[in-house]
């Protein structure tokens, strides 16, 4: 009784460590009820790993049993996001039907973007822990899209956009390589960095599905695609996000940015030092790696 009374006076992470010592079978909350406190502790572990630039071992991975828990940990991370530069927007993941179905999901997923992750084009990103590079279409919002009874239409969401922009997302996990898809989603959607390139005006939105996108690594083409790779259209991806957030009690807000998912990607770039993603008729964005 004395031991467990003392535990409730300690910080969540300290409490977790002591509980694991008392019960070696308890794998990081795996046998504890999923409360706001335990989600906060999981969020703290993941945020610290991000800030320290370390990769967790498999026993250190927070236990995440489903998408609801992954989103709960994201929410806890947003609530304590000051060290991460605060919430600045959102990213969508697995915005190709084949990708999310292969992962056993019914739809794409989303994750928060924090201030520490967003940089101008041309920024240099450390090669570790990168696992994937993606060329994406981004949007900046000019109006809130608060929860309501009926879903937002694509036209309504487009009217809430102030401008679009070209982007590269650098992707890499803090959780171990054995992590489940839910652990990766909880890990801020394994976002490392977003490089924000040239802006484009809202009159270009409707034709984004036809824009050809080419990724080059050290001047050599690595992938080619179009905006149609993003749920059929980047605006459809943005609309999905607005309605998904509403269903989960939150919303897109004016000033936030969104990257909508991969139009092109590369998973093999061991020798690359220069990444360029070219968007036909819109411009290009660059990234350096070291």
N, C-alpha and C positions, 0 to 999 in steps of 0.2 A: 504493500500500500504506500509506504513511504517513497519507494523508488518511483512508482508511477505518478504519485502526486508531484514529485520533483520534475518529472519529465514534462508535465504540462506548463511548467514555468520556464522552460528552455525554448530557444529558437527552434523552428521546425526541423532544420537540417540536423542540429545537435540531437534533437529527439529521435530522429530517424537513425542516426549512427548508433545511439545507445540501444535502441530497440533491436537493431540488427545484431549487436553483440549479445544481447540477452537471448535472441532466437536466431541462430544461424540460418534457419530455413526461411526466414522472412527476407525475401529478395526485394529490397527497396519498395516498400509499400505494397508488395504483391499480395500480402495477406491482411492488409489493413483496409478499413472502409474508405472509399474515395470521398474525402471531405475537402472543403476549401483549403484547410490547413495543409493537407498532404499535397494538394496540387500546387500550392504556393512553394512548398519545399522542393518539389520536382522542378518547378520553374526556376528557383534559385540555383539549383545544380546546373541546369542547362545554360542559364545566363552567365554564370561564373565560368563555365567551360568556354563559352564564346569569348568573353572578355579576356580570359587567360590564354586563349589560343591553344587549348589542349583537347585531346580526344579521349573520351571516356572508355573505360574497359567494359566488357559485357556485364559484369556484376554491378557496375555503376550506372548502367542505363536505367532511367526511371521506368517502372512498369506502367504500360499504357495498354489497356485491354481493347479499346475501341475508339472510333472517331470522336465520340462525345467526350471521352477523357482527354484525347489529344487537344480538342478545342478548349476544354476546361483549363488545361495547363497553359495554353496560349493566352487565355484570358488572365490568368494569374501573372504571366510574364508581362503583359501589357500594364497591369496594375502596378507593377514594380519596375517600370521600364526606364526610370530616370537615368540610371547608369548606362543604359543602352541608347541614350539620346532621345528617348520618348517615341511614341507611336507616330509615324509619319505617313503610313499608308498600308497597303496590302499586296500580296502576291497570290496568284492562282497557280496551282500545280496539277500536272497530269490532265491538261486540257485537250488531249486527244482521246477519243473514246476507247481505242484499243489499249492505251496505256492504263487508264483507270480500271478498266475491266480486267486486265491482266493482273492488277494488284488486288483484285477481289472487291473493288469499290463499285458503287452505283452511280457515282458522279465525280467530278474533280474535287479537289480540296483547296483550302486557302490557308494563309498564314500571315501574321503581321510583319510589316517592315519597320525597322527602327532606324533612328537617325544615324547611328554608327555605321550603317550598311550602305548608305546612299552617297555616291560620289559623282563628280563630273566625268564626262568622257575623257579618255586618256589616262585615267588613274592607274597606278600600278598595284596589282593584287598579288599577295604571296601565293605561290603555287600550292602549298599545303594549307588546308585540307581539300583542295578542289577535286571534284569528281566529274563535274559537267559544266559546260559553258552553253548559254542559251541566248539567242537573239530574239527579242520580244518587242511588242508594241505596248507603250505605256500611255496612261491618261492622268491628267490632273483635274480634280473636281472643283467646280465653282459653287456648287449648292449641296446642301445636305439631302440625303435620301432616307428619311426616318421611317421606322416601321409603320406599316398600315395593313389593312385587311386584305387588300388585293395586291398581287405582285406588280412590280414595275415593268413597263414595256421597254423595248429597246429604244423607242423614240423618246420616252421620258428620261431614260438614263443618258442618252446622247445629249439631251438638252441641259443636263446637269454638268457636262464636261466643259472645262474652260479651254483646254488644248490637249493635244497628244504629244508624245515624244518617243524617240527611238531609244532602245535600251539593250544592254548586255547584262545578264544575270550570271554571276559566278556562284556555283552550287557546291556545297560540301558539308558533311555531317560532323557534329560534335559527338553524337552517339556512335557506338562501335559498328563495325561492318556487319555484325550479326543482327542489327536492330530491325524490328518489324516496320512496316509502313506506318503504323500508328505512332511508333516512337520517333520516326523521322518527321512526321507532321508536327508532333509536339515540339521537336527540336527546331522550332521556328521555320518549319518547312525546308530544313537544311539550307537556308539562305546564308551566303557569305557576304556578297556585295551586289549592289545594283549600280551600274554606270549609266548615267543619264545623258543621252546625246541630244541632237537637235530636236527642236519642237516642230510640230506641224499644226495647222489650223483645223478647226472642226469640220470644215467642208470636205476634208479628205477622209473622214471616218468611214463613210459608206463604201468606199472602194478599197478598204484595207485588205479584204479577203483576196484581192487579185494582185496585191503588191508582191513582186518577187523579192525574196530575201536570200542573200548569199553570205555565208560565214567563211572567212579566210584565216588560216593560221600560218604565220610567216609568209604571206603572199600566196599560199596554195589553198584552193577551194577545199573545204572540209564538209560542207553541207549546203543544200539549196532547198528552198521551199517557198511557201506563200503564207499570207495571213490566214488562209483557209485552214491551216494546220491547227489553229487556235479555236477549238470548238466550232469550226466552220466559219467563224468571224470573230475578231477581237472584241467587237461590241457585244456579241452574244456572251462572251466570257465575262465582260464587265457587268452585264445585266445579271448573269448568274450570281456573281459575287454580291451585288447589291441585295438581291432577294435572299441569298443564303445568310448574309449577316443579319438581315431583318428577322429571319426565322429563329435566329439564335440570340435575339434581344439586343443587337447593336446595329450600327449603320455606317454607311459611307458618309464622310463629312467634307465640307468645303475645305480646300487646301490640301487634302490628302492625295497621294499618288497611288496608282495601281499599275502593276505589270501583269499582263493577262495570260502568260504562258508561252511556251516555246514555239516560234515559227521555224527556227532552225536550232540545231544543237550539235555539240561535239563532246565525246567522252574519251577521246584519245588525243592528248596534246602534250606529251612528255617533253618534247623538244621545243615547243612553241614559246616564243617570248612576246609576240605581237599578235593580237586578235583584232580583226576588223569585220564588222557586220555591215553589209551594204543593203540599203532598202531602195529599190528602184524608184526614182522620181522624188524621193524624200531626203536622201542623204545617207550618212554613215556614222557609226559610233565605233570608237577604238578602245582597246584595253591592253595594258602591258602586264606581263607576268614575270616574277623573279623567284 
